[in-house]
Amino acid sequence: CALGLATPTSIMVGIGKGAEYGVLLRGGDALERAHQLTTVVLDKTGTLTKGEPSVRTVLPLAEGWTVERIVALAASAERGSEHPVGEAIVRYARDLGLPLEDAEQFTAVAGHGIRATVGRHDLYLGNLRLMETAGVALDPAAAQAMDRLSAAGLTPMCLAACRTAQPDGPQGKPHLVGLLAVADTLK
């Protein structure tokens, strides 16, 4: 009698405890067969993570560019974005107490990043494909930094900037000024 009561009770408790932590099982038979598992396949986002990316690292790559300046300009550009990564950058800037400016000519480039004008700078914030499209060259040190960030499980984003066209002179060519690395937070 003890086994007849204890076994179903322990299975129910196990399934209930799993559900508290977001692990859903179809039934007791699935839990009983779990000891035979050799591989677990998970989807990319939301299974082990909160689905809320956050800024983990900011690397200045050009002279005169500080972490605060990079974050402030990137967040100013991203204020018009509804992308979770953009929201993470804005949240990070606000947590640091950085002032944000209004962005003009905001353009989201699907799958690549954004382009916007903030103050006297035309900004490109996104992946390598966006940088290639904008004609931004990556030096070997920047490429190595991106590889290191990626190997650490972070998503590196490039920030390139150039002066906006002024009435008294030509517009500059965009150049890489920094990297912002984001990652989703584990549950």
Residue pairs with C-beta under 8 A, 6 or more apart in sequence:
8 28
11 28
11 31
11 32
12 28
14 31
15 25
15 27
15 28
15 31
18 24
18 25
18 31
19 25
22 187
25 31
42 48
45 51
45 184
48 186
48 187
49 184
49 185
49 186
49 187
50 184
50 185
50 186
50 187
51 84
51 184
52 84
52 88
52 184
52 185
53 84
53 85
53 88
53 155
53 182
53 183
53 184
53 185
54 88
54 91
54 92
54 182
54 183
54 184
54 185
55 71
55 88
55 89
55 92
55 180
55 181
55 182
56 154
56 181
56 182
56 183
57 149
57 154
57 179
57 180
57 181
58 67
58 70
58 71
58 178
58 179
58 180
58 181
59 145
59 178
59 179
59 181
60 66
60 67
60 69
60 70
60 177
60 178
61 141
61 142
61 145
61 176
61 177
61 178
61 179
62 175
62 176
62 177
62 178
65 177
65 178
67 178
68 96
68 98
70 159
70 177
70 178
70 180
71 89
71 92
71 93
71 96
71 98
71 180
72 93
72 98
72 99
72 100
72 101
73 101
73 118
73 119
73 121
73 123
73 159
73 161
74 89
74 93
74 123
74 125
74 157
74 159
74 180
75 89
75 90
75 92
75 93
75 94
75 98
75 100
76 93
76 100
76 101
76 102
76 103
76 116
76 118
76 119
77 103
77 106
77 114
77 116
77 118
77 123
77 125
78 85
78 86
78 87
78 89
78 90
78 114
78 125
79 86
79 90
79 100
79 102
79 103
80 103
80 106
80 116
81 87
81 106
81 108
81 114
83 108
85 155
85 157
85 182
86 114
88 182
89 180
89 182
90 100
93 100
94 100
101 118
101 119
102 118
103 116
103 117
103 118
104 116
104 117
104 118
105 115
105 116
105 117
106 114
106 115
106 116
107 114
107 115
107 116
108 114
109 115
109 126
109 130
109 133
111 129
112 126
112 127
112 129
112 130
112 133
113 124
113 125
113 126
113 127
113 130
113 157
113 158
114 123
114 124
114 125
114 126
115 122
115 123
115 124
115 125
115 130
115 134
116 122
116 123
116 125
117 123
117 164
120 163
120 164
120 166
121 161
121 162
121 163
121 164
122 161
122 162
122 163
122 164
122 171
122 174
123 159
123 160
123 161
124 130
124 131
124 134
124 136
124 158
124 159
124 160
124 161
124 174
125 157
125 158
125 159
125 160
125 180
126 157
126 158
127 157
127 158
128 138
128 146
128 158
130 158
131 138
131 158
131 160
131 176
134 160
134 174
135 173
135 174
136 158
136 160
136 174
136 175
136 176
137 175
137 176
138 146
138 158
138 176
139 176
142 158
142 176
142 179
145 156
145 179
146 156
146 158
146 179
149 155
149 156
149 179
149 181
150 156
152 181
153 183
154 181
154 182
154 183
155 181
155 182
155 183
156 179
156 180
156 181
157 179
157 180
157 181
157 182
158 176
158 178
158 179
159 176
159 177
159 178
159 179
159 180
160 174
160 175
160 176
160 177
161 174
161 175
161 177
162 171
162 172
162 173
162 174
162 175
163 171
163 172
164 171
165 171
